[in-house]
Amino acid sequence: MDKSKTIEEMLASEPKITINGKSLTGAQAMTLRVALSNFRIELMEPDYAKELGPIASGYLARATEIER
């Protein structure tokens, strides 16, 4: 049994996101999800978090909440 998903199936499984009344497409939602995941990884780097200062812990907490 082939467990690979088609692009259409992957995009359909993305969350529904609306920003300022505009609904994002599946591809846009995927792009946002991947960017947020990457940002969260960067926030876990001590030097990067230190550069951002106290706001880094807030960003990490909110990004973690969104990714759940």
C-alpha positions as CSV (number, residue, x, y, z in Angstrom):
1,M,0.0,0.0,0.0
2,D,1.4,3.4,-1.1
3,K,1.3,5.8,1.9
4,S,2.6,8.8,0.0
5,K,0.2,11.8,-0.3
6,T,-0.4,13.8,-3.4
7,I,0.3,17.5,-3.3
8,E,-3.4,18.2,-3.3
9,E,-3.9,15.9,-0.3
10,M,-1.1,17.6,1.6
11,L,-2.5,21.0,0.9
12,A,-6.0,20.0,1.9
13,S,-4.7,18.8,5.3
14,E,-3.2,22.3,6.0
15,P,-5.0,24.4,8.7
16,K,-7.5,27.0,7.6
17,I,-5.9,30.4,8.2
18,T,-7.5,33.8,7.8
19,I,-5.5,37.0,8.2
20,N,-7.3,40.3,8.2
21,G,-10.4,38.7,6.6
22,K,-8.4,37.0,3.8
23,S,-8.4,33.2,3.8
24,L,-5.1,31.7,2.8
25,T,-4.8,29.0,0.2
26,G,-3.4,25.6,1.2
27,A,0.0,26.5,-0.3
28,Q,0.1,29.8,1.6
29,A,-0.9,28.0,4.9
30,M,1.9,25.5,4.3
31,T,4.4,28.3,3.7
32,L,3.4,30.0,6.9
33,R,3.6,26.7,8.9
34,V,7.0,25.9,7.6
35,A,8.2,29.5,8.3
36,L,6.9,29.4,11.8
37,S,8.5,26.0,12.4
38,N,11.9,27.4,11.2
39,F,11.5,30.5,13.4
40,R,10.7,28.3,16.4
41,I,13.9,26.2,15.8
42,E,15.9,29.5,15.5
43,L,14.4,30.7,18.8
44,M,15.8,27.6,20.6
45,E,19.3,28.7,19.6
46,P,20.7,30.5,22.7
47,D,22.7,33.1,20.8
48,Y,19.7,34.0,18.6
49,A,17.4,34.2,21.6
50,K,19.9,36.4,23.4
51,E,20.1,38.8,20.4
52,L,16.3,39.2,20.5
53,G,16.3,39.8,24.2
54,P,13.3,39.2,26.5
55,I,10.8,39.0,23.7
56,A,12.3,35.7,22.5
57,S,10.7,33.7,25.2
58,G,7.3,35.1,24.3
59,Y,7.8,34.4,20.7
60,L,8.8,30.8,21.5
61,A,5.9,30.3,23.7
62,R,3.3,31.6,21.2
63,A,5.0,29.6,18.3
64,T,4.8,26.5,20.4
65,E,1.1,27.0,21.1
66,I,0.4,27.5,17.4
67,E,2.3,24.4,16.3
68,R,0.3,22.1,18.7
